[in-house]
Amino acid sequence: MRVLFKRLDKPFSKLNVKQQLIVLFLVLLSPVLFLNWYGNLQAEHILKRHVTNVYVELSKQNHQLINRDIDTVNRIMTTIIQNPITQALVPDPNDTVAERLRKFQAMDKLLASYSMSITGGEAVIYSYLVYDPQGLYSFVPAPNLTGNSRYTRIYFFGEGEKPQWFDEALEKKGKGDLKIIDRLAMPLKAPTLSYIRAVNNIYEGNTTIGVLVATNMDKKVEGSLATINIPNGQLYLTNDTDQILASSEHAIGGTLDLPKSAEDTSDSPDHSTDFVSDGSIYVINEDWSTLQKLVYKIPVDTILKQQNGLKRVIQFISIAYLFFGFGLMMYFWRRLMTPLQKLAVFSRSFEPGGKVPVTKHRLRSDEIGQLTASVYGMAGRINTLIQDKYQMEIRQKEAQLQILYEQINPHLLYNTLESIYWKSALENNTGSAEMIKELSKLMRISLSKGRELISLGEELEHATAYVHLQQMRYEYDFQVIWDVPKELLQTPIPKVILQPLVENAIIHGVRNMGEDGYIRISADVQDEDVHIRVEDNGYKQVDYATIEKMLSDEGADPALGYGIRNIQQRIQLHFGKKYGISYKARTGGGTVVTLTIPHTLDAGGGQLPRIQDLTRKDKAEEKPNTETEDR
């Protein structure tokens, strides 16, 4: 996750805050625009789905209504077929002309009774076609003999006059079928939708008497279609070949051109399907028993007209939100970014010591005001610190000059001691001369021209001078051994570090041991660190725990001694907390002090002191010790 945030933050790091805020505004705005588009799309889809589902149910009910009308016509035809009058109207050479005329009139009256319109609309006209190859009913007007106002509903035709659909009706063996009749000898000149059914002889089994035709069915079906109101939509009733049997607008007889995306309803449990094509919703309900389809064609724009109004409202709200967000961004831009930009310009142009302008943003109590006040206050403090540093440097130069003046006195003292040394040597007073020489060396190295770090060689020379003075002053007979490799003489070390340790070894260790006293100063390198050891064979008991506590505890009691604490603090001040001194008991008696410093070679030169046994054979009375007890 952290790697992902780093990758996302990388391109933004190249933009300034202004550009980043613009990107942030666009990022915050994009979900609103996306949700607006997605919401409208989903609302449109849901509306289409709901409207389509409604029309699917309507198509089922409408198809049932049409089938009910057809079923009504079919039942009437069944009644007509089963009527003895219909069964009796069979061309029979044994019948007289009067009997044939009586049968004809009775059948015509029967058909007329069922062709009457009950509701006052256009009635379905029932006609009966009989095949009469012998011309026994030649007195009946032929199908092409029309023109008078009174027409018959019974037609007899001979060979060559039989309509094409007549044999198709006979093949269905009494099952009805909807067909568009192109020509019929009735006052109906235009093609009409008819329901055709063969009339079987109920007395002689499979013998066919004729064909019963119910014309003007398109008006009845269109009346059923008119019960469904589709704004700007179209309704079609087609057969299995997509021939238009009835329509709310188009003429019958044509072919309905359905889109290629029309799905087969053979797998649909309710024989219905719906799809969207060419800006229209198609709802198709198929009746497998009659091989008929009821097709609804609904323009999508009509359905979405009300939804478009809602869409415009949403778009208006989105645009208003856009302007509101932009105005809000500009307000906070002036409120937040303008002060930050001025602060950035000030930060880039400010030079330490330059004038700090007064800003009105100091009066703000928010984070911007606090930040501005802090930056300007910091600039003012920087100017104050620069001024103070300038004054301090002047004082430091004056102090250094004063130190240079004061160094004249030590040099005068060195020269005077050298003069006394040479005078004593000329007078053969070697003891005094040696003490004067060692004292001069001790003072010269202690001052070391103001340096804090000197070489280990110089520090050993300083400690050697101190040992010589102590042995000549108190006539000590202890031994001192120096074991320091020459390659370590250049190692830098704080000055006057070894002398207090050697002094402790003398006072607290070997002072009263005479020739048995032993002090060893050695050094080696371990793990890039220099370890300098001062060890003695003193016999006194030493509380090492108290010493270690005093060295590690910054709040230790100064009464316990401050000499070795001063050494510890000076070493750590120069080299760090990991360096310093440590105490432990020496094998065989005595104490070992280990001084640890880093192994570097950047100090001045020095030389190994003359290694010798500094012993005194002549003992004098021990003078009172005025030194400070410090271990």
SULKAGI-V231670 format. One line per field, one symbol per residue. ss: DSSP state (h for helix, s for strand, l for the rest). psi: psi as a letter, one per 30 degrees, with the letter a starting at -180 (. if undefined). burial: + if it has 16 or more other C-alpha atoms within 10 Angstrom, else -. Layout:
ss = ???
psi = ???
burial = ???
This chain:
ss = lhhhhhhhhhhhllllhhhhhhhhhhhhhhhhhhhhhhhhhhhhhhhhhhhhhhhhhhhhhhhhhhhhhhhhhhhhhhhhhhlhhhhhllllllllhhhhhhhhhhhhhhhhhhllllllllllsssssssllllllllllllllllllllllssssllllllhhhhhhhhlllllsssssllllllllllssssssssslllllllsssssssslhhhhhhhhhllllllllsssssslllssssslllllllslllllllllhhhllllssssssllssssssssllllsssssssshhhhlhhhhhhhhhhhhhhhhhhhhhhhhhhhhhhhhhhhhhhhhhhhhhllllllllllhhhhlllhhhhhhhhhhhhhhhhhhhhhhhhhhhhhhhhhhhhhhhhhhhhhhhhhhhhhhhhhhhhlllhhhhhhhhhhhhhhhhhhhhhllssshhhhhhhhhhhhhhhhhhhllllsssssllhhhlllssslllhhhhhhhhhhhhhlllhhhlsssssssssllsssssssslllllllhhhhhhhhhlllllhhhllhhhhhhhhhhhhhllllsssssslllllsssssssslllllllllllllllllllllllllllllllll
psi = eeeeeeeefeefffkleeeeeeeeeeeeeeeeeeeeeeeeeeeeeeeeeeeeeefeeeeeeeeeeeeeeeeeeeeeeeeeefkfeeffikjjffkleeeeeeeeeeeeeeeeeffkkeffaklkkklkkkjiffhfhffkklfgilelfkllgkkklakfgklefeeeeeffhfklkkljkekkilgjelklkljkkkjljffgcgkkeakkkjlgfeeeeeeefffkjjjglkkkjlafggkjellfelllfakkjklfgklkgffkfghllklkkhglkkjkkkjfefhlkjkkjjkeeeegeeeeeeeeeeeeeeeeeeeeeeeeeeefeeeeeeeeeeeeeeeefkkkflkjlkkffffkfaeeeeeeeeeeeeeeeeeeeeeeeeeeeeeeeeeeeeeeeffeeeeeeeeeeeeeeeeeefggieeeeeeeeeeeeeeeeeehhgkeklleeeeeeeeeeeeeeeeeeghkglkkkkikkeffffkkkklheeeeeeeeeeefdgegfbffkkkkjlklkkhgkkjkkjklhlflkkieeeeeeeefjfglkfffkfefeeeeeeefeeflfflallklkkkgkakkkkjklljliglllllkljjljjlkekklkklkjglkjj.
burial = ----------------------------+------+---+--++---+---+--++-+++-++-+++-++--++--+--++---+++-+++--------+--++--++-++--++-------++++++++++---++--++++--------++++++----+---+--++---+-++++++--+++----+++++++++++------+++++++++++++++-++----+--+++++++--+++++++---++--+--------+-----++++-++--++++++++----+++++++++--++--+---+--++--+------------------+-++--+------------+-----+-----++-+++--+--++-++------------------------------+--++-+++-+--------++++++++++++++------+++++++++++++++++-++-+++++++-+-+---+++++++++++++++++++++++++++--+++++++------++++++++++--+----+--++---------+++++-++++++--+---+++++++----++++++++++---+--+-++-----++-------------++
